[in-house]
């Protein structure tokens, strides 16, 4: 009977460790996505600000414009998930984070777990969803390119810019494999 009780407590310790690890992975995933989403929104704002300058669009879609790092957003979200993160930009269109739980596995029958924290990592990427072709040399300067975003076409007119694509129409954000 004592052996069964010990085995049950050992399984409980493994479960606690797995739950702590899961908390760390959730914090890492959420933090990486938060940073990438913030950058996506900044890039979309840049596109809107430069909508009448289609020569700048490709640089915006490639992430080759100056936008501030969004690691602050990863740190903020990790803190709300009871974790801390180390964040770095992976080029202009990605973020990698390493999250560590604030909480520990806790007291179990396994010695040393009371101070053990879980650490996990995640990466998120931003991918442009849109392509466009510049109008020919003979085109009117007021003619904007047709923006094709994963099956949806946006025929933009310089004098009527009320119905613009949203950030999620312009860029896809997801966890990297």
Residue, then its C-alpha position, 0 to 999 in steps of 0.5 A: x500500500x505504501x508503494x502505491x501511495x509513493x507512486x501516486x505522489x510521484x505521478x502528482x510531482x510529474x503532473x505539477x512539473x508538466x503544468x509548470x512547463x505548460x505555463x511557460x510555453x503558453x507565456x512564450x507563445x503569447x509573448x512572441x505573438x504579442x510582439x509580432x502583432x504589435x509590429x504588424x500594426x506598426x507596419x500597417x500604420x506605415x502603409x496607411x501613412x504612405x498609401x499615396x506613395x506606392x513606391x514605398x509599399x514593398x519596403x513596408x511589406x518587407x519590414x524594411x522601414x523603421x518601426x520600434x521594437x515591440x519586445x516591450x509588448x512581449x514583456x508586458x504580456x509575459x508579466x500578465x501570464x506570471x512569467x518573464x521573457x528575454x525577447x529579440x527581433x529575428x530580422x525585421x519580421x519576427x521575434x523570438x522569446x524565452x519565457x521563464x515562469x515566476x512560479x515554481x513546480x512547488x513542494x513534491x516528494x522529488x527533492x529540489x523541485x520547490x525552487x525549480x522554474x520552467x523555461x520555454x521558447x517560442x518564435x513568431x513571424x509576420x508574413x505579408x499577405x499582399x502583392x501589387x504591380x505598379x501602374x505603367x509609366x503612362x499611368x496617372x500619378x493619382x492611380x494607385x496599384x491594385x492590392x491583392x491580399x490572399x484572394x481579396x483585391x483592393x482597388x484603391x482610389x486616391x480620392x476615396x480612401x475610406x475602405x482600407x484593408x485592416x492590419x490582418x488583411x495586410x499581414x499574417x502573424x503566426x508561431x514559427x514551426 
